């Protein structure tokens, strides 16, 4: 499965959900006047909101004297940054060589089916986000997924419903 890059042309169509931009004030003050602080500002922003909201990009642009297009270029270049809200549980499916040959694409498809969500998207209830990644560094457990910090390895397609059920039960669902 090929990992898709974020499309920079989507900037104008990004959802602009209401967020409290005042939460950025302390972060912006910390890096005020410091050269080369864009990535630190974006990492801090994502830590605050769970993603980098469009309105936050605008505020960072104004306060840090950076162009919105430069900020968006960085956000879309580095895979660590998110431009859409994510779920409480982020499921990463390893598609490294060991996992791929152990049928990682089937695990991804099983998760897409179980969650009714596309790869790279978040469920409507914002409980789960599904992501294919290049490697999780757990080759001996192939195929492997992580759910936040929990590692699930040596998976079969039939394991997926049980794993999802476990995380839903933690939410009382």
N, C-alpha and C positions, 0 to 999 in steps of 0.2 A: 504494500500500500504506500503510495507516495504521499509525503507530507506536503500540504498546500501552504504557500506563503499567504500572508494577509495581503489584501488588495488595497493599496494606498488610495485608489479612487473612491473607496467607500467612506472616506472621511466626511464628506458632505452629507452622507446618508446615515451616519452613526446615530443610534438612539441617544437622545439627550435627556436622560432621566433626571428628575430633580434630586440633587444632592446638596448637602450643606457645605458650601465652599469655604465657610469660615474655618472648617477643620484643617484647611491648608495653610492658614496664616502662620502658625508656629513653624511649619516646615519651610515656608518661603522666607521667613525671618532668619532661620538657621543658615540658609544658603545665600542670603542677600549679598550681592556684589562678588560672589565667588565664581571665578572662571571655571568652566568644565563641570558644572554641577547638574547638568541636565539629567543624566542617568540617575543620580542620587535623588533628584526631585521626583522623577517618575517612579522610582522604586518606593519612595516614601508615600507618594500619592496612591500607588497600588496597595500598599500596606493599609492605608486608611480606608479605602473604598472596596478593595478586592479586585479592582480593575482601574483603568485610567479613563474616567468619564470625559466626554467631549468638552463639557463646561470647565473641567479642571485644566484641560489643555489650554483653553482660552485664558484662564486666570494665570496659569504659569507663564504663558506667553507675555501677558501684560506686565506682570510683576518682575519677571526675570529677564525681560528684554530679549526674548527669544522668539523667532517666528513660529507660528503655528505649524507651518509646513515642515520646518526642521524638526520640531517636536514629534509630529506625526510620523516623519521618516524614521526617527529612532524607535518609536513605539512599534512600528510595523516591521522594522528590521530585526529586532531582538525578540526571540520567541518567549522570553520571560514575561513580556508585557501583554496585558489583555486589554482589548478595547470594548469588550462587552461584559456585563455582569456574569458572574460565575455562580455555580451551585455551592451548597454547603459542603458537598462531597465531590472532590475532583478525582475522576477516575482516569488514570493514565495507562494506556495499553502499550506495552513495549513492542516495537516492530524492528528491533535489531535482528541481526542475522540468526542468532540462536532461537529467538522467539518466532521469527518469521517461518523458519523451517519446521517449527513445532506447532504451526497453524495459528499464529497470532491473528491473521485476517478473519478467521472463523470466530475467534474470541471477540474481536471488534464487532463483527456482524451480530453476534449473540447479544452483546450489550446494546447495540443500536435497536435491536428488536425488543429486548426486555424493557428498555427505557423509552422506546418510541421517540428517539432523538437521533439526529445525524451526528457523525463524527465531527468534533469541534464545536458542538452546540451544547446548550444547557436546557434541561427539562423546563417545561412551563412553570412548574412549582418551585423552580430554582433550588431543587434538592441535589441534583446531579449535573455535573459537566463531564462530557466524554472527550478525551483527547488521545490521539495516536502520537506517540513520541518515538524518537530514533533509538533510544536505549535507556534502560533503567539501571543497568549495571548488575543485574541479577541473573546472569546467563545460566547458571546452574539450576535455576528454578523455572526455566522456559517451558511454556509461555507464561508470562507474568504480567500482573497489573498491580498498580497501587491505588488505594482509595485513601486520599490524603496521605498519611504516613504509614498506613497499614499495607503490608505486602501480601499478595495472594499469588502463589506459584503453582507450577505443574498443573495448570488448569485444563479442564475439558469444557466444552460448550455447555454441558449439563450442570456445571458448577455455578454458572452465572446467575440463574434465578435465586439460588440459595444465598449468594453473596448480596445481591440487591435487597432481598427480603430482610437480611440482617440489618442493613443500614436503615431501611424504612422502619423496622421495629424500634430502632433507637429513637426515632422521631414519633413513635406512637401510631404509626400508619400500618 
